[in-house]
């Protein structure tokens, strides 16, 4: 098969696999589809270039690639599905706990409580777990061996991150005024009651 036709076939295969998957697809899976000798990153770049101007794109997320709707179309999709924005549906307390888990993982519930200055309920942890944003991590070596909590690949997908290294640096959040300086973190975190 001529090189140009082989390249088009590889592009079609990659696009088909990504299109059919509801989860991010890793390099190893795509390499099985096109062969190890294929310049996979270039194939994905070419498929992405062909999608320019379309309402969807190929995104690098959670250690693989996935088709996703472009962010500017999210409101239209939520309206059509009569859904709210899942990230806007998180309470302030859930957002705070999820942020602590993302930056401090693996972290115990008691450590999160110490950082926030108030008890973090099992119910709050369970809600984040049901949304597939967090999971149990390894048991802590502290007395009683409590579970720790970590973020999930679903967290990465939900927030459009490839890896946890893509989280904003704490200093950048402080500079933007979104977070008190690290020294004051335990004292000044905004906590609201679970009811409001």
TIZATI-48136 format. One record per residue (C-alpha): y negated, z negated, x negated. Coordinates in nm, 4 decimals. Example, Ala and Ser with C-alpha at 12.3 -4.5 7.8 and 13.67 -1.06 7.14 Angstrom:
! residues 2
<r y="0.4500" z="-0.7800" x="-1.2300"/>
<r y="0.1060" z="-0.7140" x="-1.3670"/>
This chain:
! residues 196
<r y="0.0000" z="0.0000" x="0.0000"/>
<r y="-0.3445" z="0.0865" x="-0.1434"/>
<r y="-0.5518" z="-0.2096" x="-0.2635"/>
<r y="-0.8187" z="-0.1654" x="0.0094"/>
<r y="-0.5560" z="-0.1681" x="0.2857"/>
<r y="-0.3786" z="-0.4669" x="0.1315"/>
<r y="-0.7097" z="-0.6551" x="0.1175"/>
<r y="-0.7779" z="-0.5786" x="0.4880"/>
<r y="-0.4260" z="-0.6982" x="0.5726"/>
<r y="-0.4844" z="-1.0250" x="0.3838"/>
<r y="-0.8141" z="-1.0737" x="0.5678"/>
<r y="-0.6428" z="-1.0149" x="0.9031"/>
<r y="-0.3628" z="-1.2591" x="0.8185"/>
<r y="-0.6026" z="-1.5336" x="0.7107"/>
<r y="-0.8184" z="-1.4827" x="1.0189"/>
<r y="-0.5134" z="-1.4890" x="1.2496"/>
<r y="-0.3785" z="-1.8117" x="1.0997"/>
<r y="-0.7176" z="-1.9857" x="1.1161"/>
<r y="-0.7804" z="-1.8583" x="1.4691"/>
<r y="-0.4470" z="-1.9901" x="1.5952"/>
<r y="-0.4768" z="-2.3359" x="1.4392"/>
<r y="-0.6433" z="-2.6326" x="1.6045"/>
<r y="-0.6345" z="-2.8219" x="1.2730"/>
<r y="-0.7857" z="-2.7350" x="0.9347"/>
<r y="-0.5500" z="-2.5070" x="0.7396"/>
<r y="-0.4926" z="-2.5896" x="0.3749"/>
<r y="-0.4818" z="-2.3571" x="0.0760"/>
<r y="-0.1044" z="-2.3955" x="0.0432"/>
<r y="-0.0440" z="-2.2629" x="0.3961"/>
<r y="-0.2778" z="-1.9664" x="0.3513"/>
<r y="-0.1231" z="-1.8890" x="0.0112"/>
<r y="0.2181" z="-1.8627" x="0.1798"/>
<r y="0.0710" z="-1.6075" x="0.4204"/>
<r y="-0.1042" z="-1.3843" x="0.1652"/>
<r y="0.0811" z="-1.4649" x="-0.1550"/>
<r y="-0.0131" z="-1.6730" x="-0.4556"/>
<r y="-0.1676" z="-1.3756" x="-0.6396"/>
<r y="-0.4338" z="-1.3278" x="-0.3724"/>
<r y="-0.7907" z="-1.4399" x="-0.4473"/>
<r y="-0.7970" z="-1.6575" x="-0.1362"/>
<r y="-1.1561" z="-1.7780" x="-0.1724"/>
<r y="-1.2778" z="-1.4164" x="-0.1884"/>
<r y="-1.0700" z="-1.3182" x="0.1149"/>
<r y="-1.2216" z="-1.6072" x="0.3126"/>
<r y="-1.5706" z="-1.5070" x="0.1950"/>
<r y="-1.5113" z="-1.1512" x="0.3206"/>
<r y="-1.3812" z="-1.2719" x="0.6577"/>
<r y="-1.6817" z="-1.5059" x="0.6830"/>
<r y="-1.9194" z="-1.2192" x="0.6048"/>
<r y="-1.7685" z="-1.0176" x="0.8888"/>
<r y="-1.8318" z="-1.3105" x="1.1235"/>
<r y="-2.2046" z="-1.3205" x="1.0466"/>
<r y="-2.3954" z="-1.3097" x="1.3707"/>
<r y="-2.0960" z="-1.4301" x="1.5734"/>
<r y="-2.1104" z="-1.7673" x="1.7546"/>
<r y="-1.8279" z="-1.9020" x="1.5373"/>
<r y="-1.7624" z="-1.9342" x="1.1668"/>
<r y="-1.5047" z="-2.0428" x="0.9136"/>
<r y="-1.5877" z="-2.3905" x="0.7899"/>
<r y="-1.4436" z="-2.5814" x="0.4972"/>
<r y="-1.3490" z="-2.9176" x="0.6454"/>
<r y="-1.0985" z="-3.1984" x="0.5883"/>
<r y="-0.9498" z="-3.0264" x="0.2832"/>
<r y="-0.8896" z="-2.6899" x="0.4486"/>
<r y="-1.0530" z="-2.4170" x="0.6534"/>
<r y="-1.1029" z="-2.4001" x="1.0259"/>
<r y="-1.2725" z="-2.1823" x="1.2821"/>
<r y="-1.5536" z="-2.3685" x="1.4533"/>
<r y="-1.8394" z="-2.2857" x="1.6795"/>
<r y="-2.1740" z="-2.2641" x="1.5059"/>
<r y="-2.3775" z="-2.5824" x="1.5627"/>
<r y="-2.6519" z="-2.4050" x="1.7560"/>
<r y="-2.4007" z="-2.3270" x="2.0333"/>
<r y="-2.2642" z="-2.6821" x="2.0744"/>
<r y="-2.4889" z="-2.7705" x="2.3691"/>
<r y="-2.3840" z="-2.4573" x="2.5608"/>
<r y="-2.0157" z="-2.5405" x="2.5114"/>
<r y="-2.0602" z="-2.9042" x="2.6150"/>
<r y="-2.2519" z="-2.7905" x="2.9229"/>
<r y="-1.9791" z="-2.5433" x="3.0175"/>
<r y="-1.7119" z="-2.8114" x="2.9740"/>
<r y="-1.9306" z="-3.0749" x="3.1414"/>
<r y="-1.8864" z="-3.2973" x="2.8374"/>
<r y="-2.1202" z="-3.5207" x="2.6459"/>
<r y="-2.1673" z="-3.5116" x="2.2703"/>
<r y="-1.8901" z="-3.7354" x="2.1312"/>
<r y="-2.1089" z="-3.8484" x="1.8430"/>
<r y="-2.3880" z="-3.9348" x="2.0873"/>
<r y="-2.1343" z="-4.1204" x="2.3027"/>
<r y="-2.0730" z="-4.3769" x="2.0276"/>
<r y="-2.2509" z="-4.7056" x="2.0866"/>
<r y="-2.4841" z="-4.8360" x="1.8191"/>
<r y="-2.2236" z="-5.0980" x="1.7247"/>
<r y="-1.9479" z="-4.8362" x="1.7010"/>
<r y="-2.1700" z="-4.6163" x="1.4856"/>
<r y="-2.2493" z="-4.9085" x="1.2567"/>
<r y="-1.8841" z="-5.0097" x="1.2172"/>
<r y="-1.7766" z="-4.6484" x="1.1626"/>
<r y="-2.0462" z="-4.6102" x="0.8958"/>
<r y="-1.9298" z="-4.9253" x="0.7178"/>
<r y="-1.5687" z="-4.8069" x="0.7266"/>
<r y="-1.6668" z="-4.4625" x="0.5960"/>
<r y="-1.8580" z="-4.6032" x="0.2996"/>
<r y="-1.6539" z="-4.9135" x="0.2182"/>
<r y="-1.2947" z="-4.8070" x="0.2972"/>
<r y="-1.0424" z="-4.9494" x="0.2880"/>
<r y="-1.2138" z="-5.2469" x="0.4528"/>
<r y="-1.0897" z="-5.5321" x="0.6713"/>
<r y="-1.2345" z="-5.6256" x="1.0084"/>
<r y="-1.3421" z="-5.9628" x="0.8686"/>
<r y="-1.5288" z="-5.7902" x="0.5831"/>
<r y="-1.7052" z="-5.5687" x="0.8389"/>
<r y="-1.7967" z="-5.8833" x="1.0353"/>
<r y="-1.9400" z="-6.0439" x="0.7206"/>
<r y="-2.1490" z="-5.7313" x="0.6523"/>
<r y="-2.2842" z="-5.7111" x="1.0057"/>
<r y="-2.3368" z="-6.0837" x="1.0452"/>
<r y="-2.1404" z="-6.1015" x="1.3696"/>
<r y="-1.7820" z="-6.0777" x="1.4870"/>
<r y="-1.6473" z="-5.7229" x="1.5199"/>
<r y="-1.4107" z="-5.7160" x="1.8149"/>
<r y="-1.0616" z="-5.5744" x="1.8151"/>
<r y="-1.1699" z="-5.3709" x="2.1193"/>
<r y="-1.4406" z="-5.1940" x="1.9195"/>
<r y="-1.1890" z="-5.1116" x="1.6443"/>
<r y="-0.9417" z="-4.9915" x="1.9102"/>
<r y="-1.2034" z="-4.7577" x="2.0653"/>
<r y="-1.2707" z="-4.5957" x="1.7279"/>
<r y="-0.8942" z="-4.5686" x="1.6705"/>
<r y="-0.8384" z="-4.4053" x="2.0137"/>
<r y="-1.1033" z="-4.1469" x="1.9260"/>
<r y="-0.9020" z="-4.0687" x="1.6085"/>
<r y="-1.2008" z="-4.1557" x="1.3892"/>
<r y="-1.0299" z="-4.4418" x="1.2057"/>
<r y="-0.6758" z="-4.5496" x="1.1203"/>
<r y="-0.5075" z="-4.8497" x="0.9663"/>
<r y="-0.5131" z="-4.8482" x="0.5906"/>
<r y="-0.3102" z="-5.0562" x="0.3477"/>
<r y="-0.2848" z="-5.4291" x="0.3977"/>
<r y="-0.5448" z="-5.6276" x="0.2086"/>
<r y="-0.4268" z="-5.8541" x="-0.0769"/>
<r y="-0.6323" z="-6.1436" x="0.0683"/>
<r y="-0.4577" z="-6.4360" x="0.2448"/>
<r y="-0.2797" z="-6.3290" x="0.5618"/>
<r y="-0.2628" z="-5.9666" x="0.4404"/>
<r y="-0.4867" z="-5.8282" x="0.7161"/>
<r y="-0.4945" z="-5.4573" x="0.7834"/>
<r y="-0.7723" z="-5.2513" x="0.6356"/>
<r y="-0.9322" z="-4.9559" x="0.8110"/>
<r y="-1.0030" z="-4.6071" x="0.6816"/>
<r y="-1.1474" z="-4.2897" x="0.8273"/>
<r y="-0.9193" z="-4.0067" x="0.9379"/>
<r y="-0.9206" z="-3.6290" x="0.8967"/>
<r y="-1.0488" z="-3.6305" x="1.2560"/>
<r y="-1.3570" z="-3.8168" x="1.1307"/>
<r y="-1.4171" z="-3.5435" x="0.8730"/>
<r y="-1.3772" z="-3.2712" x="1.1351"/>
<r y="-1.5961" z="-3.4524" x="1.3910"/>
<r y="-1.8810" z="-3.4864" x="1.1433"/>
<r y="-1.8301" z="-3.1509" x="0.9692"/>
<r y="-1.7377" z="-3.2939" x="0.6300"/>
<r y="-1.4965" z="-3.1412" x="0.3811"/>
<r y="-1.4352" z="-3.4721" x="0.2053"/>
<r y="-1.5854" z="-3.8214" x="0.2040"/>
<r y="-1.7832" z="-3.7147" x="-0.1034"/>
<r y="-1.9976" z="-3.5144" x="0.1416"/>
<r y="-2.1298" z="-3.8345" x="0.3016"/>
<r y="-2.4998" z="-3.8858" x="0.2251"/>
<r y="-2.5600" z="-4.1217" x="-0.0649"/>
<r y="-2.6725" z="-4.4691" x="0.0408"/>
<r y="-2.9851" z="-4.4335" x="-0.1729"/>
<r y="-3.0786" z="-4.1159" x="0.0139"/>
<r y="-3.0396" z="-4.3002" x="0.3460"/>
<r y="-3.2576" z="-4.5815" x="0.2135"/>
<r y="-3.5211" z="-4.3326" x="0.0921"/>
<r y="-3.5235" z="-4.1674" x="0.4360"/>
<r y="-3.5815" z="-4.5079" x="0.5975"/>
<r y="-3.2503" z="-4.4942" x="0.7834"/>
<r y="-3.1035" z="-4.7927" x="0.6006"/>
<r y="-3.2469" z="-5.1113" x="0.4565"/>
<r y="-3.2106" z="-5.1507" x="0.0776"/>
<r y="-2.8547" z="-5.2378" x="-0.0241"/>
<r y="-2.9503" z="-5.5917" x="-0.1244"/>
<r y="-3.0579" z="-5.6607" x="0.2358"/>
<r y="-2.7638" z="-5.4814" x="0.3967"/>
<r y="-2.5869" z="-5.7943" x="0.5204"/>
<r y="-2.9049" z="-5.9389" x="0.6697"/>
<r y="-3.0788" z="-5.6511" x="0.8427"/>
<r y="-2.8188" z="-5.4268" x="1.0032"/>
<r y="-2.9118" z="-5.3426" x="1.3612"/>
<r y="-2.6486" z="-5.4960" x="1.5899"/>
<r y="-2.6521" z="-5.4746" x="1.9642"/>
<r y="-2.4175" z="-5.6428" x="2.2037"/>
<r y="-2.1115" z="-5.4559" x="2.3164"/>
<r y="-2.2630" z="-5.4407" x="2.6657"/>
<r y="-2.5827" z="-5.2625" x="2.5679"/>
